[in-house]
Amino acid sequence: MSTTAMYNEIQAGLKRGERIAVATVVKTIGAAPCGVGTKMLVRADGTTSGGFSGAKVDTQVTQEAVKALRESRSYITHVHLDADQAVGSCGATLELFIEVLFPEPRLIIAGAGNVAQALVRLVTQLDFRIVVVDDRRDLANPQAFGDKVQLTFGDIPQTIRELEPDEA
């Protein structure tokens, strides 16, 4: 997978609100099957993109990355490779940095009236993805909120359920 494709996939996942782990080789010891900088993207469900030249290695790294996602923390780990894990890797060790990436936090505002408009002016200075939901077409006006706000028209409780807010 090309570097551009990897970063595009990371960006798309974060925009969808997913947490993603990126495992990057930061050091190799011995005859490693891949070089420093090789990356693998791992999602919370264990699906991956990219890899390290061996199914067993990829499985080990995926398990570590899913653990990092579960714990919401980045860390360095080591994977020792036996001859049966990757071609030409007898006794090699990969030092990996597993980085957990978090999506931009999302603020869902119910209603698009004066209070919502004032609130949006305040929070646009912060790192939030802002979503305003209203069931009144005359208030669900894009000009009132600007281009940094996702404006959604529809039944407020139903639309908020469809947006699947997190527990925070």
C-alpha positions in Angstrom: 0.0 0.0 0.0 1.4 3.4 -0.9 2.0 6.0 1.7 -0.5 8.3 0.1 -3.2 5.6 0.1 -2.4 4.8 3.8 -2.8 8.4 4.9 -5.9 8.8 2.8 -7.4 5.8 4.5 -6.4 7.1 8.0 -8.0 10.5 7.2 -11.2 8.8 5.9 -11.5 6.7 9.1 -11.0 9.6 11.4 -13.6 11.6 9.5 -16.0 8.7 10.1 -15.3 9.0 13.8 -13.2 5.8 14.1 -10.2 5.4 16.3 -7.2 4.0 14.4 -3.9 2.5 15.4 -0.9 2.9 13.1 2.0 0.4 13.8 5.3 1.7 12.4 8.6 -0.1 12.4 11.1 2.2 14.2 14.0 -0.2 14.4 15.0 -3.6 13.1 17.5 -6.1 14.6 18.7 -8.9 12.4 17.4 -9.9 9.0 14.0 -8.3 9.1 11.5 -8.7 6.3 10.7 -5.0 6.2 12.5 -1.8 6.8 12.2 1.1 9.2 9.1 3.2 8.4 7.0 0.3 7.2 3.4 0.9 8.5 0.2 -1.1 9.1 -3.1 0.5 9.9 -5.3 -1.3 12.3 -9.0 -0.6 13.1 -10.8 -1.5 16.4 -12.5 -4.5 14.7 -9.0 -5.9 13.8 -9.2 -5.2 10.1 -5.9 -3.9 8.6 -4.3 -2.2 5.7 -0.7 -2.6 4.9 1.5 -5.2 6.6 5.0 -6.5 7.5 5.6 -9.4 5.1 4.2 -12.2 7.0 0.7 -13.3 8.2 1.9 -14.4 11.6 3.8 -11.1 12.2 0.7 -9.1 11.0 -1.5 -11.1 13.4 0.8 -10.4 16.3 1.0 -6.7 15.5 -2.8 -6.5 15.0 -3.3 -8.0 18.5 -1.0 -5.4 20.0 -2.7 -2.6 18.1 -6.2 -3.7 19.1 -4.9 -3.7 22.7 -3.6 -0.2 22.3 -6.9 0.9 20.9 -8.8 -0.7 23.8 -6.5 1.0 26.3 -6.5 4.3 24.3 -2.7 4.6 24.6 0.3 4.6 22.2 3.4 2.7 23.1 6.5 0.9 21.8 6.6 -2.9 21.6 8.9 -5.6 20.2 8.0 -8.5 17.9 10.5 -11.4 17.6 10.4 -13.2 14.3 11.1 -16.9 13.9 11.9 -18.4 10.5 8.3 -19.5 10.0 6.9 -16.1 10.5 8.3 -14.2 7.6 10.6 -15.1 4.7 14.3 -14.4 5.6 13.6 -13.3 9.1 15.2 -15.9 11.3 15.8 -14.4 14.7 15.0 -10.8 13.6 13.2 -8.4 15.9 11.0 -5.5 15.0 10.7 -2.5 17.3 7.3 -1.0 16.6 5.6 2.3 17.7 1.9 1.7 17.9 0.2 5.1 17.7 -3.5 5.5 18.6 -5.2 8.2 16.5 -8.4 9.7 17.8 -11.0 11.4 15.6 -11.8 15.1 16.2 -14.3 15.3 19.0 -17.8 16.0 17.8 -20.3 18.4 19.4 -23.9 17.8 18.5 -26.2 20.8 19.1 -30.0 20.2 19.2 -31.8 23.2 17.7 -30.6 25.9 15.4 -32.0 29.0 17.1 -30.2 32.0 18.7 -28.6 30.0 21.5 -27.2 27.5 19.1 -25.8 30.2 16.8 -24.1 31.9 19.8 -22.7 28.6 21.0 -21.4 27.8 17.5 -19.5 31.2 17.4 -17.9 30.2 20.7 -16.9 26.6 20.0 -15.6 27.1 16.4 -12.4 28.3 18.1 -12.0 24.8 19.6 -11.1 21.5 18.0 -14.6 20.2 17.6 -16.5 18.9 14.6 -19.8 20.7 15.0 -23.1 19.3 14.0 -26.3 21.3 14.4 -29.7 19.4 14.1 -33.0 21.1 13.7 -36.5 20.2 12.4 -37.4 23.8 11.4 -36.3 24.6 7.8 -36.3 28.3 8.4 -33.7 28.0 11.2 -31.6 25.3 9.5 -29.9 27.9 7.5 -26.3 27.4 6.4 -25.6 31.1 6.2 -26.3 31.4 10.0 -23.5 28.9 10.9 -20.8 29.1 8.3 -18.9 26.3 6.4 -17.3 24.7 9.5 -20.7 23.4 10.7 -22.5 20.3 9.5 -26.2 21.4 9.4 -28.7 18.6 9.5 -32.5 19.0 9.0 -34.8 16.4 10.4 -36.6 15.1 13.5 -34.2 16.0 16.3 -34.3 12.8 18.5 -34.2 10.5 15.4 -31.4 12.4 13.7 -29.3 12.4 16.9 -29.8 8.6 17.2 -28.7 8.3 13.6 -25.6 10.3 14.3 -24.6 7.7 16.9 -23.2 10.0 19.6 -20.5 8.5 21.8 -20.8 8.1 25.5 -18.8 11.1 26.5 
